[in-house]
Amino acid sequence: MDRSLVLAVLLLIFGNNIAILSDSLIKLLDGFEAPFQFVLLRQLSAALLLLPVMLYLRRPLLPQKLRWHATRAHIFLFGAVFMVISLTTLPLATANAIFYAAPLITVVFARVFFKERVTVWSLGTAAVGMLGVLVIVNPSEGNIFVLAALVVAASLAINNLLIKKLPVEHSIIDTLYLTNILGIPTTLVLTLIEGATFDWYLFWLAIGSSCFAMIYAATCVYAYRAADSNKITSAEYTGLIGAVLLGFVFFAEQPDLRFYLGSLLIVIPLTLLTWRQGKSS
């Protein structure tokens, strides 16, 4: 096997399990009384982490053509708030399993809203995967916080599709920086309306969460540059294993059989679809 392909897979496995650490820090929040304050602190810390890189690379801090960057920034803000709500109310593994429905929702949105051509295999994968989500969340239980996790998955799917609208001259670092910086004014207003007392505990959790998220983003950049995406995407779903382990060790969570069955319905079809695309290419 190509060494660059092996390295890309290992990077994605590492990155996705690092991302679970970011989610774990969010789960340490005491409920979701101040979600906007936490998201604001996370945006500020991410922007400060990326600023030296932007200056070193001599990238413009406020370039032209910001329309779609601003759109994605506010969708990201919306999704981040619901991520705080879902991670502080649902088991870590359950929330992440629903987040992994984002690629499935992307397929549906691409067909419905962007009129993209999708294959029967893609639609079948989306249908089976959404069935897996239903198995995990068990709608008969009436847990409204599951909807928060689904909103997160939908926001991730929309932002994935909007990447195609971004100017080609803007790098991935530009995109990460602008996604955080352009949402800060709106988040600041919402934080002031929220009126929560500033909490240093939230500040340190936000910095830690941003650091882990940036590491994940960096591994994705290197991995997807080193190998074709259709050959390595399935490695992303190893993060679900990390979510189960961390949830068990640190939060005493024990997923039931329904969780494992639903996760298989999400991960296996996506893995087979990725393998089929790689084989055909």
C-alpha positions in Angstrom: 0.0 0.0 0.0 1.2 3.5 -0.8 2.9 5.0 2.2 1.2 8.4 1.7 -2.1 6.7 1.8 -1.2 4.9 5.1 -0.1 8.2 6.6 -3.3 9.9 5.5 -5.4 7.2 7.1 -3.4 7.4 10.3 -3.7 11.1 10.4 -7.5 11.0 10.1 -7.8 8.4 12.8 -5.6 10.5 15.1 -7.4 13.7 14.2 -10.9 12.4 14.7 -10.1 11.0 18.1 -8.5 14.3 19.0 -11.8 16.0 18.0 -13.6 13.8 20.5 -11.4 15.5 23.2 -12.8 18.8 22.1 -16.3 17.5 22.4 -15.4 16.1 25.8 -14.4 19.5 27.1 -17.7 20.9 25.9 -19.5 18.1 27.8 -17.7 19.3 31.0 -19.9 22.5 30.9 -22.4 22.7 33.6 -25.5 22.6 31.5 -26.0 25.1 28.7 -26.9 28.3 30.6 -24.4 30.4 28.6 -24.0 28.7 25.2 -23.3 32.0 23.4 -20.6 33.1 25.8 -18.8 29.7 25.3 -19.1 30.0 21.5 -17.8 33.5 21.6 -14.8 32.5 23.7 -14.2 29.6 21.4 -14.3 31.9 18.3 -11.9 34.4 19.9 -9.5 31.7 21.0 -9.5 30.0 17.6 -9.0 33.4 15.8 -6.0 34.2 18.2 -4.5 30.7 17.5 -4.8 31.2 13.7 -3.7 34.9 13.7 0.1 34.1 14.0 -0.2 31.6 11.1 -2.0 34.2 9.0 0.7 36.8 9.7 3.5 34.3 9.1 2.0 33.3 5.7 1.3 37.0 5.0 -2.3 36.3 4.3 -4.7 39.3 4.2 -6.7 39.4 7.5 -9.8 40.7 5.7 -9.7 39.8 2.0 -12.2 40.5 -0.6 -15.2 38.3 -1.5 -16.4 37.6 2.0 -20.1 36.9 1.3 -20.0 33.1 1.4 -17.4 33.1 4.2 -19.8 35.3 6.3 -22.7 32.9 5.5 -20.7 29.9 6.6 -19.6 31.7 9.7 -23.1 32.3 10.8 -24.2 28.8 10.0 -21.2 27.6 12.0 -22.3 29.8 14.9 -25.8 28.4 14.8 -24.5 24.9 14.7 -22.0 25.5 17.5 -24.7 26.7 19.9 -26.7 23.6 19.3 -23.5 21.5 19.6 -23.1 22.9 23.2 -26.8 22.0 23.9 -26.6 18.5 22.5 -23.2 17.6 24.1 -24.3 18.8 27.5 -27.6 16.8 27.4 -26.9 13.6 25.4 -24.3 10.9 25.9 -21.0 11.7 24.2 -21.3 8.7 21.8 -24.9 9.3 21.0 -24.3 12.9 20.1 -21.3 12.0 17.9 -23.2 9.2 16.1 -25.8 11.8 15.1 -23.1 14.3 14.1 -21.8 11.6 11.7 -25.1 11.8 9.9 -23.7 15.0 8.3 -22.4 13.2 5.2 -25.8 11.5 4.7 -27.6 14.9 5.0 -25.1 16.4 2.6 -26.2 13.9 -0.1 -29.9 14.8 0.4 -29.2 18.6 0.5 -27.0 18.3 -2.6 -29.8 16.8 -4.6 -32.7 18.9 -3.2 -31.2 22.3 -2.9 -28.2 22.3 -5.2 -29.6 20.0 -7.9 -26.5 18.0 -8.0 -26.6 14.6 -9.6 -26.3 11.8 -7.0 -26.1 8.1 -7.7 -28.6 5.4 -6.5 -25.8 4.1 -4.2 -25.5 7.6 -2.6 -29.2 7.9 -2.0 -29.4 4.3 -0.7 -26.5 5.1 1.7 -28.3 8.2 2.9 -31.6 6.3 3.5 -29.9 3.4 5.4 -27.8 5.9 7.4 -30.9 8.0 8.4 -32.5 4.7 9.5 -29.5 4.2 11.7 -30.0 7.6 13.2 -33.6 6.8 14.0 -32.5 3.5 15.6 -30.1 5.4 17.9 -32.3 8.2 18.9 -35.5 6.1 19.3 -38.1 8.8 18.5 -40.7 7.1 20.8 -38.6 8.4 23.8 -39.4 11.9 22.8 -35.9 13.4 23.7 -36.0 16.9 22.2 -32.3 17.3 22.7 -31.8 14.8 19.9 -33.1 17.5 17.6 -30.2 19.8 18.7 -27.7 17.1 17.5 -29.6 16.8 14.2 -29.4 20.6 13.7 -25.6 20.3 14.2 -25.4 17.6 11.6 -27.5 19.7 9.2 -25.3 22.8 9.7 -22.2 20.7 9.0 -23.8 19.4 5.8 -24.8 22.9 4.6 -21.3 24.3 5.3 -19.7 21.3 3.5 -21.8 22.1 0.4 -21.1 25.9 0.6 -17.3 25.2 0.4 -17.8 25.1 -3.4 -19.0 28.8 -3.2 -15.8 30.0 -1.6 -13.2 31.9 -3.7 -10.6 29.4 -5.0 -7.7 31.8 -4.1 -8.6 31.5 -0.4 -6.6 28.8 1.4 -7.9 26.4 4.1 -6.2 28.5 6.7 -8.0 31.6 5.4 -11.3 29.7 5.6 -10.7 28.5 9.2 -9.7 32.0 10.3 -12.6 33.8 8.5 -15.2 31.3 9.7 -14.4 32.2 13.2 -13.6 36.0 12.9 -16.7 36.9 10.8 -19.1 35.4 13.3 -17.7 37.2 16.3 -19.8 40.4 16.0 -23.1 38.5 16.0 -22.0 36.2 18.8 -20.9 39.2 20.9 -24.4 40.8 20.5 -26.1 37.5 21.4 -23.7 37.1 24.4 -24.7 40.5 25.7 -28.4 39.7 25.3 -27.8 36.4 27.1 -26.4 38.4 30.0 -24.5 35.6 31.7 -21.7 36.4 34.1 -18.2 35.9 32.7 -16.8 32.6 33.7 -13.0 31.8 33.6 -13.9 28.1 33.6 -15.7 28.6 30.3 -12.6 30.5 29.0 -10.2 27.7 29.7 -12.6 25.0 28.3 -13.0 27.1 25.1 -9.3 27.5 24.6 -8.8 23.7 25.1 -11.7 22.9 22.7 -10.3 25.3 20.1 -6.8 23.8 20.3 -8.1 20.2 19.8 -10.4 21.4 17.0 -7.5 23.1 15.2 -5.4 20.0 15.5 -8.2 18.0 13.9 -8.5 20.6 11.1 -4.7 20.4 10.5 -4.8 16.6 10.2 -7.6 16.9 7.7 -5.6 19.3 5.6 -2.5 17.1 5.5 -4.5 13.9 5.0 -6.7 15.1 2.2 -3.7 16.6 0.4 -1.8 13.3 0.7 -4.4 11.0 -0.7 -7.7 11.0 -2.6 -10.7 11.7 -0.4 -12.7 8.7 -1.6 -9.9 6.4 -0.4 -9.6 7.7 3.2 -13.0 9.2 4.2 -14.1 6.1 6.0 -11.2 6.6 8.5 -13.2 9.6 9.8 -15.7 7.3 11.5 -13.1 5.8 13.9 -13.9 8.9 16.0 -17.0 7.1 17.1 -14.9 4.5 18.8 -13.1 7.2 20.7 -16.5 8.7 21.7 -17.6 5.4 23.2 -14.3 4.9 25.1 -14.1 8.4 26.5 -17.8 8.4 27.3 -17.3 5.2 29.3 -14.1 6.2 31.1 -14.8 9.8 32.0 -18.6 10.1 32.0 -19.7 6.5 33.0 -21.7 6.2 29.8 -22.6 2.7 28.6 -24.3 2.7 25.1 -27.0 0.1 24.6 -27.4 -2.4 21.8 -29.6 0.1 19.9 -26.6 2.5 19.7 -24.3 -0.1 18.2 -26.9 -1.3 15.6 -27.6 2.3 14.6 -23.9 3.2 14.3 -23.4 0.2 12.0 -26.2 1.3 9.8 -24.5 4.7 9.5 -20.8 3.7 9.2 -21.0 0.5 7.1 -22.9 2.0 4.1 -20.7 5.1 4.1 -17.6 2.9 4.2 -18.9 0.7 1.3 -19.8 3.8 -0.7 -16.3 5.2 -0.2 -14.7 1.9 -1.2 -17.0 1.7 -4.3 -16.1 5.2 -5.4 -12.4 4.5 -4.8 -12.6 1.3 -6.9 -14.4 3.0 -9.8 -11.9 5.8 -9.8 
